[in-house]
Amino acid sequence: MEHVASRHTVELLTRAGCSMCEKAGAILTRLAGELGFEFVSTDVDAAAAAGDPSLRAEYGDLLPVVMLDGVQHGYWEVDETRLRADLAS
C-alpha cells in the first residue's frame, strides 16, 4: 500500500445538495484514509454567508472543485489517477 506524507492537504469545494460534490467527497474520504493526506471540505455558499464570497465567485460554476495544497487540481470529478501521481511526487 502506498502512503503519502500528511504534508499534503486536499480541499473539496462544494455546496449543499450537489450530488457530484457528495460523490467526490466520498472518493476523497476513501483516498485520505488510504493515502494519509489531510482532507477538508468547504461549502462555498456557507463561506459566502460567513462573509467570504471569493470562493463562490471564483469556483461556483465548477463545483465540485478539488484543491491540492491550495491550488486547483480539478473540477466536476476527482481524477484519482492524477491525484495519486501528484500526491506521490
N, CA and C atoms as a LAMMPS dump frame, in Angstrom:
ITEM: TIMESTEP
0
ITEM: NUMBER OF ATOMS
267
ITEM: BOX BOUNDS ff ff ff
-5.0000000000000000e+02 5.0000000000000000e+02
-5.0000000000000000e+02 5.0000000000000000e+02
-5.0000000000000000e+02 5.0000000000000000e+02
ITEM: ATOMS id mol type element x y z
1 1 1 N 0.844 -1.188 0
2 1 2 C 0 0 0
3 1 3 C 0.886 1.247 0
4 2 1 N 0.625 2.142 -0.958
5 2 2 C 1.393 3.381 -0.985
6 2 3 C 0.894 4.299 0.132
7 3 1 N 1.795 5.116 0.628
8 3 2 C 1.411 6.02 1.706
9 3 3 C 2.016 7.388 1.445
10 4 1 N 1.229 8.399 1.568
11 4 2 C 1.639 9.771 1.299
12 4 3 C 1.826 10.488 2.632
13 5 1 N 2.897 11.234 2.736
14 5 2 C 3.107 12.008 3.959
15 5 3 C 1.965 12.999 4.129
16 6 1 N 1.603 13.27 5.367
17 6 2 C 0.464 14.136 5.64
18 6 3 C 0.759 15.6 5.339
19 7 1 N 1.854 15.871 4.667
20 7 2 C 2.178 17.261 4.321
21 7 3 C 1.217 17.817 3.273
22 8 1 N 0.477 16.929 2.596
23 8 2 C -0.466 17.381 1.578
24 8 3 C -1.861 17.591 2.167
25 9 1 N -2.53 18.625 1.666
26 9 2 C -3.913 18.879 2.038
27 9 3 C -4.746 18.91 0.762
28 10 1 N -5.814 18.134 0.762
29 10 2 C -6.773 18.156 -0.342
30 10 3 C -8.05 18.778 0.195
31 11 1 N -8.491 19.825 -0.475
32 11 2 C -9.717 20.516 -0.082
33 11 3 C -10.746 20.344 -1.191
34 12 1 N -11.956 20.011 -0.801
35 12 2 C -13.055 19.893 -1.75
36 12 3 C -13.965 21.098 -1.567
37 13 1 N -14.118 21.883 -2.636
38 13 2 C -15.067 22.992 -2.616
39 13 3 C -16.398 22.436 -3.087
40 14 1 N -17.434 22.678 -2.301
41 14 2 C -18.706 22.002 -2.504
42 14 3 C -19.857 22.924 -2.16
43 15 1 N -21.074 22.404 -2.312
44 15 2 C -22.257 23.105 -1.825
45 15 3 C -23.313 22.068 -1.482
46 16 1 N -24.193 22.433 -0.584
47 16 2 C -25.258 21.528 -0.148
48 16 3 C -26.144 21.147 -1.327
49 17 1 N -26.56 19.889 -1.364
50 17 2 C -27.472 19.427 -2.385
51 17 3 C -26.827 19.085 -3.716
52 18 1 N -25.52 19.097 -3.788
53 18 2 C -24.786 18.805 -5.022
54 18 3 C -24.39 17.329 -5.023
55 19 1 N -25.051 16.526 -5.861
56 19 2 C -24.77 15.085 -5.859
57 19 3 C -23.362 14.777 -6.359
58 20 1 N -22.862 15.544 -7.308
59 20 2 C -21.483 15.332 -7.769
60 20 3 C -20.492 15.652 -6.643
61 21 1 N -20.825 16.661 -5.832
62 21 2 C -19.979 17.019 -4.694
63 21 3 C -19.948 15.882 -3.678
64 22 1 N -21.104 15.281 -3.427
65 22 2 C -21.176 14.168 -2.478
66 22 3 C -20.357 12.981 -2.964
67 23 1 N -20.429 12.681 -4.254
68 23 2 C -19.645 11.581 -4.822
69 23 3 C -18.145 11.869 -4.7
70 24 1 N -17.743 13.097 -5.029
71 24 2 C -16.329 13.475 -4.922
72 24 3 C -15.856 13.389 -3.475
73 25 1 N -16.705 13.821 -2.542
74 25 2 C -16.352 13.761 -1.126
75 25 3 C -16.135 12.331 -0.652
76 26 1 N -16.973 11.414 -1.121
77 26 2 C -16.824 10.005 -0.744
78 26 3 C -15.518 9.435 -1.279
79 27 1 N -15.179 9.772 -2.515
80 27 2 C -13.916 9.303 -3.105
81 27 3 C -12.731 9.856 -2.327
82 28 1 N -12.754 11.155 -2.013
83 28 2 C -11.628 11.784 -1.308
84 28 3 C -11.52 11.281 0.124
85 29 1 N -12.641 10.993 0.775
86 29 2 C -12.599 10.431 2.127
87 29 3 C -11.905 9.067 2.098
88 30 1 N -12.257 8.244 1.106
89 30 2 C -11.632 6.924 0.965
90 30 3 C -10.13 7.062 0.695
91 31 1 N -9.768 7.954 -0.222
92 31 2 C -8.353 8.137 -0.555
93 31 3 C -7.555 8.697 0.61
94 32 1 N -8.159 9.609 1.374
95 32 2 C -7.468 10.17 2.54
96 32 3 C -7.143 9.071 3.543
97 33 1 N -8.084 8.148 3.748
98 33 2 C -7.841 7.033 4.65
99 33 3 C -6.739 6.124 4.152
100 34 1 N -6.687 5.942 2.847
101 34 2 C -5.684 5.061 2.249
102 34 3 C -4.316 5.716 2.15
103 35 1 N -4.288 6.986 1.735
104 35 2 C -3.019 7.642 1.413
105 35 3 C -2.497 8.566 2.508
106 36 1 N -3.35 8.938 3.454
107 36 2 C -2.877 9.691 4.605
108 36 3 C -2.755 11.189 4.434
109 37 1 N -3.401 11.774 3.416
110 37 2 C -3.377 13.232 3.305
111 37 3 C -4.504 13.819 4.148
112 38 1 N -4.382 15.102 4.459
113 38 2 C -5.444 15.796 5.189
114 38 3 C -6.538 16.158 4.2
115 39 1 N -7.79 15.822 4.513
116 39 2 C -8.923 16.134 3.653
117 39 3 C -9.862 17.075 4.377
118 40 1 N -10.168 18.186 3.734
119 40 2 C -11.132 19.142 4.271
120 40 3 C -12.146 19.477 3.182
121 41 1 N -13.336 19.797 3.604
122 41 2 C -14.398 20.157 2.678
123 41 3 C -14.893 21.549 3.045
124 42 1 N -15.074 22.39 2.039
125 42 2 C -15.532 23.751 2.256
126 42 3 C -16.77 24.011 1.409
127 43 1 N -17.861 24.377 2.057
128 43 2 C -19.09 24.739 1.366
129 43 3 C -18.963 26.208 0.956
130 44 1 N -18.92 26.46 -0.357
131 44 2 C -18.692 27.822 -0.828
132 44 3 C -19.843 28.764 -0.473
133 45 1 N -21.064 28.222 -0.396
134 45 2 C -22.206 29.067 -0.028
135 45 3 C -22.158 29.441 1.45
136 46 1 N -21.753 28.486 2.299
137 46 2 C -21.612 28.777 3.725
138 46 3 C -20.489 29.791 3.953
139 47 1 N -19.394 29.652 3.208
140 47 2 C -18.287 30.611 3.331
141 47 3 C -18.75 32.007 2.913
142 48 1 N -19.551 32.083 1.852
143 48 2 C -20.063 33.378 1.397
144 48 3 C -20.992 33.984 2.443
145 49 1 N -21.837 33.159 3.037
146 49 2 C -22.752 33.641 4.07
147 49 3 C -22.004 34.122 5.299
148 50 1 N -20.805 33.538 5.527
149 50 2 C -19.989 33.941 6.668
150 50 3 C -19.119 35.153 6.351
151 51 1 N -19.266 35.709 5.138
152 51 2 C -18.558 36.943 4.813
153 51 3 C -17.429 36.804 3.812
154 52 1 N -17.189 35.591 3.269
155 52 2 C -16.122 35.411 2.29
156 52 3 C -16.704 34.859 0.992
157 53 1 N -17.146 35.752 0.099
158 53 2 C -17.758 35.305 -1.15
159 53 3 C -16.755 34.922 -2.237
160 54 1 N -15.461 35.016 -1.962
161 54 2 C -14.455 34.835 -3.016
162 54 3 C -14.454 33.436 -3.618
163 55 1 N -14.588 32.406 -2.804
164 55 2 C -14.577 31.036 -3.343
165 55 3 C -15.779 30.792 -4.244
166 56 1 N -16.949 31.246 -3.799
167 56 2 C -18.153 31.065 -4.605
168 56 3 C -18.036 31.846 -5.908
169 57 1 N -17.493 33.052 -5.839
170 57 2 C -17.355 33.873 -7.045
171 57 3 C -16.407 33.224 -8.049
172 58 1 N -15.309 32.66 -7.562
173 58 2 C -14.306 32.1 -8.464
174 58 3 C -14.649 30.694 -8.951
175 59 1 N -15.225 29.861 -8.067
176 59 2 C -15.386 28.442 -8.381
177 59 3 C -16.833 27.959 -8.425
178 60 1 N -17.805 28.833 -8.16
179 60 2 C -19.193 28.413 -8.019
180 60 3 C -19.765 27.639 -9.195
181 61 1 N -19.31 27.926 -10.422
182 61 2 C -19.824 27.234 -11.6
183 61 3 C -19.08 25.937 -11.9
184 62 1 N -18.029 25.642 -11.149
185 62 2 C -17.19 24.472 -11.429
186 62 3 C -17.347 23.35 -10.413
187 63 1 N -18.19 23.537 -9.409
188 63 2 C -18.266 22.592 -8.295
189 63 3 C -18.677 21.193 -8.749
190 64 1 N -18.113 20.184 -8.114
191 64 2 C -17.106 20.243 -7.063
192 64 3 C -15.721 20.568 -7.63
193 65 1 N -14.927 21.267 -6.834
194 65 2 C -13.557 21.605 -7.206
195 65 3 C -12.614 20.953 -6.202
196 66 1 N -11.597 20.28 -6.718
197 66 2 C -10.575 19.653 -5.887
198 66 3 C -9.357 20.57 -5.868
199 67 1 N -8.948 20.943 -4.669
200 67 2 C -7.761 21.774 -4.482
201 67 3 C -6.68 20.913 -3.828
202 68 1 N -5.478 20.939 -4.36
203 68 2 C -4.349 20.229 -3.768
204 68 3 C -3.358 21.265 -3.269
205 69 1 N -3.169 21.303 -1.973
206 69 2 C -2.257 22.264 -1.343
207 69 3 C -2.541 23.693 -1.805
208 70 1 N -3.838 24.041 -1.875
209 70 2 C -4.247 25.404 -2.183
210 70 3 C -4.307 25.757 -3.655
211 71 1 N -4.024 24.787 -4.542
212 71 2 C -4.033 25.037 -5.979
213 71 3 C -5.111 24.165 -6.622
214 72 1 N -5.872 24.744 -7.553
215 72 2 C -6.917 23.971 -8.216
216 72 3 C -6.303 22.77 -8.914
217 73 1 N -6.815 21.589 -8.589
218 73 2 C -6.319 20.341 -9.171
219 73 3 C -7.293 19.81 -10.217
220 74 1 N -8.573 20.06 -10.026
221 74 2 C -9.571 19.587 -10.98
222 74 3 C -10.947 20.042 -10.556
223 75 1 N -11.915 19.798 -11.429
224 75 2 C -13.284 20.171 -11.11
225 75 3 C -14.246 19.193 -11.763
226 76 1 N -15.454 19.156 -11.25
227 76 2 C -16.571 18.313 -11.666
228 76 3 C -16.406 16.855 -11.273
229 77 1 N -15.165 16.357 -11.147
230 77 2 C -14.937 14.985 -10.711
231 77 3 C -13.527 14.865 -10.156
232 78 1 N -13.268 13.76 -9.471
233 78 2 C -11.942 13.503 -8.93
234 78 3 C -11.185 12.667 -9.952
235 79 1 N -10.062 13.192 -10.439
236 79 2 C -9.185 12.422 -11.318
237 79 3 C -8.241 11.647 -10.401
238 80 1 N -8.699 10.453 -10.005
239 80 2 C -7.989 9.685 -8.977
240 80 3 C -6.569 9.325 -9.408
241 81 1 N -6.38 8.931 -10.658
242 81 2 C -5.048 8.557 -11.141
243 81 3 C -4.094 9.738 -11.057
244 82 1 N -4.54 10.891 -11.519
245 82 2 C -3.697 12.096 -11.488
246 82 3 C -3.429 12.549 -10.052
247 83 1 N -4.456 12.47 -9.199
248 83 2 C -4.281 12.873 -7.81
249 83 3 C -3.265 11.985 -7.115
250 84 1 N -3.374 10.661 -7.308
251 84 2 C -2.386 9.741 -6.726
252 84 3 C -0.976 10.087 -7.177
253 85 1 N -0.815 10.351 -8.464
254 85 2 C 0.513 10.677 -9.001
255 85 3 C 1.043 11.971 -8.408
256 86 1 N 0.182 12.982 -8.313
257 86 2 C 0.629 14.273 -7.792
258 86 3 C 0.928 14.2 -6.285
259 87 1 N 0.194 13.376 -5.561
260 87 2 C 0.472 13.211 -4.133
261 87 3 C 1.78 12.461 -3.907
262 88 1 N 2.12 11.579 -4.819
263 88 2 C 3.336 10.771 -4.67
264 88 3 C 4.591 11.536 -5.065
265 89 1 N 4.429 12.602 -5.864
266 89 2 C 5.613 13.334 -6.347
267 89 3 C 6.096 14.36 -5.341
